[in-house]
Amino acid sequence: MLAAALEPGYWSTVGQGVSAIALYTIVGVALVVLGFFVIDWTTPGPLRTLVMAGRPNAAAIAAAGVVSIALIVVLTIYSSSGDLIQGLLGTLVFGVLGLLGQALCVRLIGLVTGIDIGRVLAAERFVPEVLVVVAAYVAFALIIGVAIL
């Protein structure tokens, strides 16, 4: 009875939607993981090790980095259009470009502000300079994300 009430092609549409969700999720998660490694690579010192050692500033910067990368990825997925393959490729290309842009922009923070990010990361106690770095991650993600749109 339920099957008779559904539009023809309903299950095909559902199947395509589920496939798109799964594929965009895979691409999105891969970009976030890649993004974390880019953040780790572009920050002075082993970010992952510093976070695991309980350094509060390293944790704040890592968290801001992951949130900013997720924001770029979300806006990249949102802006994708066309068929599924074209949308996935666009998401992948613009996502990687966004990550590289984020890495370059954040490196500018140390140069422009004079903040020794390596010292901030390694500090055992919270230092206020970390707020500038965290804000810059989010600000650059917003700029890059909107540019992708």
Backbone as ProteinMPNN parsed JSONL, in Angstrom:
{"seq_chain_A": "MLAAALEPGYWSTVGQGVSAIALYTIVGVALVVLGFFVIDWTTPGPLRTLVMAGRPNAAAIAAAGVVSIALIVVLTIYSSSGDLIQGLLGTLVFGVLGLLGQALCVRLIGLVTGIDIGRVLAAERFVPEVLVVVAAYVAFALIIGVAIL", "coords_chain_A": {"N_chain_A": [[0.816, -1.197, 0.0], [1.918, 1.258, 0.813], [3.942, 1.492, -1.084], [2.453, 1.905, -3.367], [1.526, 4.463, -2.972], [3.691, 6.08, -3.312], [5.576, 8.247, -5.445], [6.446, 7.494, -8.842], [9.764, 6.424, -9.367], [10.686, 7.249, -6.929], [12.325, 5.729, -5.124], [14.649, 5.567, -6.573], [15.466, 8.226, -6.6], [15.883, 8.591, -3.856], [17.979, 6.779, -3.482], [19.981, 7.978, -5.066], [20.315, 10.341, -3.656], [21.239, 9.397, -1.149], [23.638, 8.234, -1.964], [25.012, 10.538, -2.864], [25.229, 11.971, -0.455], [26.858, 10.21, 1.022], [29.21, 10.166, -0.575], [29.988, 12.912, -0.647], [30.429, 13.22, 2.06], [32.62, 11.517, 2.476], [34.571, 12.806, 0.875], [34.586, 15.299, 2.167], [35.401, 14.637, 4.823], [37.915, 13.583, 4.246], [39.184, 15.899, 3.3], [39.181, 17.458, 5.642], [40.819, 15.909, 7.315], [43.198, 15.951, 5.785], [43.555, 18.688, 5.927], [44.137, 19.034, 8.658], [46.658, 17.872, 8.767], [47.991, 19.658, 7.106], [47.847, 21.981, 8.664], [49.358, 21.094, 10.853], [51.804, 20.738, 9.578], [52.4, 23.345, 8.761], [52.646, 24.805, 11.068], [54.952, 25.898, 13.557], [56.834, 23.457, 15.208], [55.774, 20.228, 16.431], [52.554, 20.006, 16.132], [50.52, 18.118, 16.735], [51.768, 16.508, 18.661], [52.201, 18.409, 20.664], [49.566, 19.029, 21.352], [48.737, 16.562, 22.357], [50.362, 16.509, 24.551], [49.128, 18.201, 26.212], [49.246, 20.972, 25.942], [47.718, 24.022, 26.227], [47.476, 26.179, 24.391], [48.296, 25.093, 21.98], [46.247, 23.244, 21.655], [44.068, 24.997, 21.378], [44.742, 26.329, 18.996], [44.846, 24.163, 17.219], [42.163, 23.322, 17.375], [40.839, 25.608, 16.385], [41.899, 25.577, 13.855], [40.842, 23.176, 12.796], [38.082, 23.739, 12.891], [38.025, 25.942, 11.171], [38.877, 24.79, 8.79], [36.811, 22.934, 8.406], [34.731, 24.747, 7.991], [35.513, 25.911, 5.545], [35.382, 23.603, 3.933], [32.647, 22.944, 4.17], [31.435, 25.196, 2.965], [32.502, 24.897, 0.446], [31.366, 22.472, -0.387], [28.71, 23.287, -0.297], [28.68, 25.148, -2.36], [29.004, 23.605, -4.585], [27.9, 22.46, -7.729], [25.909, 21.203, -10.457], [26.272, 17.957, -11.99], [26.777, 14.968, -9.991], [29.469, 13.94, -10.085], [30.877, 16.124, -11.164], [30.346, 17.996, -9.153], [31.602, 16.766, -6.93], [34.285, 16.718, -7.792], [34.728, 19.474, -8.062], [34.392, 20.219, -5.388], [36.559, 18.877, -4.236], [38.793, 20.07, -5.585], [38.461, 22.889, -5.079], [38.352, 22.733, -2.332], [40.947, 21.806, -1.62], [42.456, 23.948, -2.639], [41.431, 25.946, -0.975], [42.372, 25.047, 1.508], [45.133, 25.31, 1.133], [45.262, 28.057, 0.738], [44.404, 28.895, 3.266], [46.512, 27.927, 4.844], [48.644, 29.494, 3.893], [47.734, 32.088, 4.506], [47.556, 32.017, 7.303], [50.199, 31.723, 8.012], [51.03, 34.25, 7.526], [50.208, 35.618, 9.766], [52.07, 35.438, 11.863], [54.161, 36.855, 10.7], [53.058, 39.425, 10.255], [52.023, 40.229, 12.767], [54.074, 39.724, 14.487], [54.006, 37.746, 16.34], [55.369, 35.026, 17.982], [54.691, 32.109, 17.001], [55.559, 29.522, 17.454], [56.548, 29.678, 20.088], [54.194, 30.325, 21.414], [52.657, 28.018, 20.926], [54.147, 26.089, 22.323], [53.983, 26.9, 24.956], [53.216, 26.235, 28.34], [51.125, 27.28, 29.698], [48.099, 29.181, 29.222], [48.356, 31.789, 26.845], [47.666, 35.131, 25.931], [48.13, 35.834, 23.232], [47.396, 33.684, 21.684], [44.726, 33.985, 21.133], [44.635, 35.824, 19.061], [45.724, 34.339, 16.978], [43.848, 32.242, 16.803], [41.531, 33.719, 16.14], [42.373, 34.699, 13.678], [42.566, 32.35, 12.148], [39.83, 31.665, 11.941], [38.823, 34.002, 10.741], [40.213, 34.071, 8.272], [39.24, 31.697, 7.201], [36.552, 32.341, 6.827], [36.798, 34.367, 4.896], [38.05, 32.981, 2.764], [36.17, 30.937, 2.381], [33.84, 32.36, 1.588], [34.862, 33.499, -0.717], [35.08, 31.243, -2.278], [32.427, 30.647, -2.673]], "CA_chain_A": [[0.0, 0.0, 0.0], [2.817, 2.411, 0.852], [4.638, 1.572, -2.366], [1.52, 2.439, -4.353], [1.331, 5.885, -2.719], [4.909, 6.813, -3.647], [5.746, 8.659, -6.836], [7.366, 6.649, -9.607], [11.145, 6.895, -9.293], [10.994, 7.721, -5.572], [13.462, 5.005, -4.554], [15.823, 5.952, -7.354], [15.858, 9.539, -6.088], [16.43, 8.376, -2.517], [19.278, 6.13, -3.66], [20.934, 8.984, -5.552], [20.583, 11.259, -2.546], [22.073, 8.703, -0.165], [24.971, 8.129, -2.573], [25.629, 11.865, -2.849], [25.586, 12.274, 0.941], [28.012, 9.385, 1.389], [30.403, 10.596, -1.308], [30.399, 14.238, -0.154], [30.962, 13.018, 3.41], [33.96, 10.952, 2.322], [35.45, 13.882, 0.385], [34.686, 16.307, 3.219], [36.227, 14.126, 5.922], [39.287, 13.498, 3.732], [39.722, 17.26, 3.274], [39.436, 17.895, 7.021], [42.012, 15.188, 7.775], [44.313, 16.567, 5.066], [43.717, 20.027, 6.49], [44.838, 18.966, 9.938], [48.074, 17.643, 8.482], [48.525, 20.92, 6.575], [48.039, 22.852, 9.828], [50.49, 20.548, 11.603], [53.003, 20.974, 8.775], [52.695, 24.779, 8.634], [52.894, 25.438, 12.362], [56.253, 25.508, 14.103], [56.716, 22.424, 16.241], [54.824, 19.148, 16.12], [51.276, 20.408, 16.723], [49.816, 16.954, 17.288], [52.474, 16.125, 19.883], [51.943, 19.441, 21.662], [48.179, 18.854, 21.803], [48.694, 15.348, 23.187], [51.083, 16.814, 25.793], [48.259, 19.046, 27.035], [49.531, 22.404, 25.799], [46.413, 24.636, 25.955], [47.502, 27.041, 23.203], [48.332, 24.191, 20.832], [44.893, 22.708, 21.508], [43.205, 26.069, 20.86], [45.082, 26.565, 17.592], [44.404, 22.978, 16.473], [40.7, 23.367, 17.304], [40.474, 26.689, 15.453], [42.26, 25.117, 12.519], [39.875, 22.175, 12.345], [36.813, 24.439, 12.645], [38.163, 26.773, 9.968], [38.918, 23.883, 7.641], [35.45, 22.43, 8.221], [33.955, 25.836, 7.399], [35.884, 25.981, 4.123], [34.849, 22.41, 3.269], [31.187, 23.064, 4.11], [31.081, 26.176, 1.943], [32.872, 24.322, -0.839], [30.304, 21.523, -0.734], [27.494, 24.068, -0.545], [28.767, 25.846, -3.639], [29.12, 22.67, -5.7], [26.677, 22.371, -8.524], [26.05, 20.301, -11.585], [26.048, 16.56, -11.646], [27.479, 14.514, -8.798], [30.912, 13.844, -10.327], [31.363, 17.5, -11.301], [30.277, 18.603, -7.823], [32.64, 16.171, -6.088], [35.583, 17.216, -8.261], [34.805, 20.883, -7.666], [34.601, 20.25, -3.942], [37.932, 18.454, -3.976], [39.74, 21.079, -6.083], [38.332, 24.134, -4.32], [38.696, 22.433, -0.944], [42.415, 21.792, -1.51], [42.902, 25.342, -2.807], [41.068, 26.652, 0.252], [43.304, 24.632, 2.564], [46.427, 25.941, 0.856], [45.086, 29.477, 1.037], [44.348, 29.022, 4.732], [47.872, 27.724, 5.361], [49.445, 30.678, 3.564], [47.238, 33.247, 5.254], [47.882, 31.896, 8.722], [51.632, 31.989, 8.15], [51.179, 35.71, 7.54], [49.912, 36.141, 11.1], [53.332, 35.597, 12.58], [54.94, 37.919, 10.067], [52.412, 40.732, 10.427], [51.848, 40.593, 14.175], [55.289, 39.492, 15.261], [53.773, 36.693, 17.327], [56.183, 33.823, 17.824], [53.692, 31.052, 17.123], [56.218, 28.373, 18.073], [56.572, 29.907, 21.539], [52.799, 30.25, 21.875], [52.263, 26.609, 20.907], [54.879, 25.308, 23.32], [53.736, 27.397, 26.312], [52.451, 25.317, 29.184], [49.952, 28.012, 30.19], [47.42, 30.019, 28.241], [48.899, 33.118, 26.578], [46.643, 35.86, 25.173], [48.413, 35.896, 21.795], [46.725, 32.584, 20.996], [43.419, 34.468, 20.674], [44.848, 36.454, 17.755], [45.917, 33.251, 16.014], [42.549, 31.579, 16.666], [40.653, 34.619, 15.386], [42.859, 34.766, 12.301], [42.136, 31.126, 11.472], [38.408, 31.769, 11.623], [38.641, 35.108, 9.791], [40.674, 33.639, 6.941], [38.312, 30.68, 6.703], [35.367, 33.051, 6.337], [37.164, 35.052, 3.655], [38.268, 31.968, 1.727], [34.898, 30.258, 2.125], [32.961, 33.231, 0.803], [35.478, 33.621, -2.047], [34.742, 30.011, -3.017], [31.015, 30.736, -3.089]], "C_chain_A": [[0.86, 1.263, 0.0], [3.51, 2.609, -0.482], [3.735, 2.17, -3.436], [1.343, 3.941, -4.186], [2.554, 6.728, -3.106], [4.948, 7.14, -5.131], [6.639, 7.66, -7.568], [8.781, 7.26, -9.549], [11.575, 7.369, -7.921], [12.255, 7.052, -5.038], [14.75, 5.303, -5.3], [16.363, 7.298, -6.863], [16.482, 9.418, -4.707], [17.826, 7.77, -2.619], [20.341, 7.101, -4.138], [21.303, 9.962, -4.44], [21.491, 10.645, -1.495], [23.502, 8.572, -0.693], [25.698, 9.459, -2.531], [26.071, 12.237, -1.436], [26.838, 11.499, 1.333], [29.279, 9.875, 0.706], [30.888, 11.972, -0.854], [30.974, 14.131, 1.261], [32.388, 12.484, 3.339], [34.941, 12.034, 1.877], [35.657, 14.928, 1.476], [35.572, 15.87, 4.362], [37.691, 14.032, 5.474], [39.935, 14.885, 3.699], [40.028, 17.769, 4.679], [40.683, 17.204, 7.578], [43.263, 15.762, 7.102], [44.605, 17.948, 5.637], [44.43, 20.02, 7.824], [46.326, 18.745, 9.712], [48.735, 18.893, 7.898], [48.779, 21.894, 7.719], [49.264, 22.398, 10.614], [51.802, 20.868, 10.882], [53.39, 22.457, 8.755], [52.889, 25.484, 9.964], [54.254, 24.997, 12.872], [56.069, 24.501, 15.242], [55.695, 21.389, 15.84], [53.482, 19.397, 16.821], [50.577, 19.229, 17.409], [50.448, 16.518, 18.612], [52.208, 17.123, 21.0], [50.518, 19.339, 22.211], [48.096, 17.656, 22.74], [49.408, 15.568, 24.52], [50.286, 17.764, 26.686], [48.559, 20.526, 26.974], [48.245, 23.123, 25.388], [46.388, 25.483, 24.69], [47.556, 26.202, 21.929], [46.943, 23.605, 20.584], [43.946, 23.755, 20.922], [43.474, 26.312, 19.378], [44.643, 25.383, 16.73], [42.884, 22.988, 16.308], [40.234, 24.434, 16.325], [40.787, 26.279, 14.021], [41.26, 24.124, 11.968], [38.53, 22.829, 12.035], [36.908, 25.262, 11.364], [38.211, 25.909, 8.712], [37.521, 23.336, 7.36], [34.561, 23.501, 7.583], [34.249, 25.968, 5.909], [35.283, 24.801, 3.367], [33.333, 22.5, 3.123], [30.769, 24.051, 3.015], [31.455, 25.695, 0.544], [31.811, 23.323, -1.295], [29.02, 22.271, -1.084], [27.509, 24.708, -1.929], [28.828, 24.901, -4.829], [27.791, 22.58, -6.428], [26.932, 21.436, -9.692], [25.798, 18.876, -11.158], [26.968, 16.153, -10.502], [28.992, 14.499, -8.995], [31.521, 15.244, -10.436], [31.374, 18.196, -9.943], [31.358, 18.079, -6.895], [34.027, 16.659, -6.493], [35.772, 18.681, -7.889], [35.058, 21.031, -6.18], [36.041, 19.902, -3.6], [38.938, 19.536, -4.386], [39.66, 22.352, -5.25], [38.639, 23.926, -2.842], [40.198, 22.448, -0.729], [42.963, 23.204, -1.671], [42.589, 26.171, -1.567], [42.006, 26.32, 1.401], [44.674, 25.282, 2.369], [46.364, 27.438, 1.137], [45.069, 29.745, 2.527], [45.752, 28.899, 5.318], [48.74, 28.949, 5.091], [49.027, 31.893, 4.381], [47.651, 33.19, 6.717], [49.374, 32.113, 8.953], [51.897, 33.489, 8.182], [50.963, 36.306, 8.927], [51.195, 36.414, 11.858], [54.158, 36.74, 12.012], [54.361, 39.303, 10.359], [52.364, 41.154, 11.89], [53.119, 40.476, 15.001], [55.124, 38.438, 16.341], [54.656, 35.498, 16.995], [55.259, 32.626, 18.077], [54.302, 29.796, 17.744], [56.255, 28.485, 19.583], [55.174, 29.778, 22.115], [52.355, 28.785, 21.953], [52.89, 25.82, 22.048], [54.594, 25.735, 24.759], [52.855, 26.428, 27.093], [51.196, 25.957, 29.761], [49.366, 28.837, 29.058], [48.156, 31.348, 28.094], [47.907, 33.845, 25.669], [46.881, 35.921, 23.667], [47.698, 34.795, 21.01], [45.359, 33.028, 20.47], [43.521, 35.138, 19.304], [44.982, 35.381, 16.676], [44.594, 32.538, 15.753], [41.598, 32.435, 15.832], [41.074, 34.696, 13.921], [42.465, 33.512, 11.521], [40.681, 31.243, 11.028], [38.159, 32.866, 10.586], [39.061, 34.698, 8.382], [39.76, 32.575, 6.367], [37.05, 31.329, 6.155], [35.65, 33.712, 4.989], [37.305, 34.04, 2.527], [36.957, 31.274, 1.37], [33.958, 31.092, 1.274], [33.531, 33.445, -0.607], [35.15, 32.396, -2.907], [33.295, 30.046, -3.497], [30.893, 31.536, -4.359]], "O_chain_A": [[0.572, 2.219, -0.72], [3.654, 3.734, -0.961], [4.217, 2.874, -4.323], [1.041, 4.632, -5.159], [2.457, 7.95, -3.214], [4.42, 6.4, -5.961], [7.507, 7.044, -6.949], [8.947, 8.473, -9.671], [12.7, 7.84, -7.751], [13.159, 7.733, -4.553], [15.829, 5.291, -4.708], [17.574, 7.479, -6.73], [17.49, 10.063, -4.417], [18.746, 8.199, -1.923], [21.479, 7.058, -3.671], [22.461, 10.358, -4.305], [22.411, 11.3, -1.005], [24.463, 8.776, 0.05], [26.882, 9.506, -2.196], [27.168, 12.762, -1.247], [27.769, 12.063, 1.908], [30.321, 9.988, 1.351], [32.092, 12.172, -0.693], [31.897, 14.863, 1.617], [33.264, 12.952, 4.066], [36.026, 12.16, 2.446], [36.777, 15.393, 1.687], [36.408, 16.643, 4.829], [38.598, 14.363, 6.238], [41.111, 15.025, 4.036], [41.037, 18.445, 4.882], [41.507, 17.84, 8.236], [44.265, 16.027, 7.766], [45.763, 18.328, 5.808], [45.243, 20.902, 8.098], [47.159, 19.355, 10.383], [49.907, 19.158, 8.166], [49.813, 22.563, 7.746], [50.105, 23.213, 10.996], [52.793, 21.228, 11.518], [54.576, 22.787, 8.734], [53.262, 26.656, 9.985], [54.668, 23.859, 12.649], [55.236, 24.695, 16.127], [54.839, 21.65, 14.994], [53.312, 19.03, 17.984], [50.102, 19.352, 18.539], [49.741, 16.197, 19.567], [52.011, 16.733, 22.151], [50.295, 19.542, 23.404], [47.46, 17.726, 23.791], [49.102, 14.899, 25.507], [50.721, 18.093, 27.79], [48.164, 21.269, 27.872], [47.725, 22.862, 24.303], [45.379, 25.504, 23.985], [46.941, 26.551, 20.922], [46.514, 23.484, 19.437], [43.117, 23.437, 20.069], [42.539, 26.482, 18.595], [44.124, 25.578, 15.631], [42.374, 22.697, 15.226], [39.333, 24.19, 15.523], [40.04, 26.591, 13.094], [40.868, 24.213, 10.805], [37.904, 22.508, 11.025], [35.974, 25.276, 10.563], [37.639, 26.273, 7.684], [37.095, 23.28, 6.206], [33.731, 23.19, 6.728], [33.331, 26.12, 5.104], [34.734, 24.977, 2.279], [32.792, 22.168, 2.069], [29.859, 23.772, 2.235], [30.795, 26.051, -0.433], [31.408, 23.329, -2.458], [28.333, 21.93, -2.047], [26.474, 24.798, -2.59], [28.715, 25.345, -5.972], [26.717, 22.619, -5.827], [28.044, 20.944, -9.881], [25.197, 18.613, -10.116], [27.84, 16.922, -10.098], [29.724, 15.003, -8.142], [32.573, 15.508, -9.854], [32.324, 18.912, -9.625], [31.968, 18.849, -6.154], [34.85, 16.977, -5.635], [36.851, 19.082, -7.452], [35.851, 21.874, -5.761], [36.666, 20.561, -2.769], [39.834, 19.874, -3.612], [40.681, 22.841, -4.767], [39.13, 24.836, -2.174], [40.679, 23.038, 0.239], [43.845, 23.613, -0.915], [43.395, 27.006, -1.156], [42.39, 27.197, 2.174], [45.293, 25.745, 3.327], [47.293, 28.014, 1.703], [45.659, 30.719, 2.995], [46.135, 29.68, 6.189], [49.487, 29.389, 5.966], [49.871, 32.634, 4.884], [48.048, 34.2, 7.298], [49.764, 32.638, 9.996], [52.867, 33.945, 8.788], [51.481, 37.381, 9.228], [51.381, 37.492, 12.423], [54.779, 37.5, 12.756], [55.098, 40.238, 10.672], [52.634, 42.31, 12.214], [53.227, 41.057, 16.081], [56.015, 38.257, 17.172], [54.678, 35.023, 15.859], [55.074, 32.194, 19.215], [53.625, 29.083, 18.484], [56.021, 27.503, 20.286], [54.988, 29.189, 23.181], [51.745, 28.37, 22.938], [52.235, 24.981, 22.665], [54.929, 25.004, 25.691], [51.883, 25.88, 26.571], [50.308, 25.262, 30.254], [50.039, 29.15, 28.075], [48.536, 31.966, 29.089], [47.365, 33.246, 24.741], [45.926, 36.047, 22.901], [47.427, 34.949, 19.819], [44.887, 32.5, 19.464], [42.607, 35.034, 18.486], [44.415, 35.508, 15.591], [44.258, 32.26, 14.602], [40.938, 31.931, 14.924], [40.227, 34.753, 13.03], [42.072, 33.605, 10.358], [40.347, 30.954, 9.879], [37.372, 32.677, 9.658], [38.342, 34.952, 7.416], [39.527, 32.554, 5.158], [36.537, 30.905, 5.119], [34.845, 33.627, 4.062], [36.737, 34.226, 1.45], [36.668, 31.049, 0.194], [33.345, 30.578, 0.338], [32.777, 33.557, -1.574], [34.967, 32.511, -4.119], [32.971, 29.548, -4.576], [29.788, 31.722, -4.867]]}, "name": "protein", "num_of_chains": 1, "seq": "MLAAALEPGYWSTVGQGVSAIALYTIVGVALVVLGFFVIDWTTPGPLRTLVMAGRPNAAAIAAAGVVSIALIVVLTIYSSSGDLIQGLLGTLVFGVLGLLGQALCVRLIGLVTGIDIGRVLAAERFVPEVLVVVAAYVAFALIIGVAIL"}
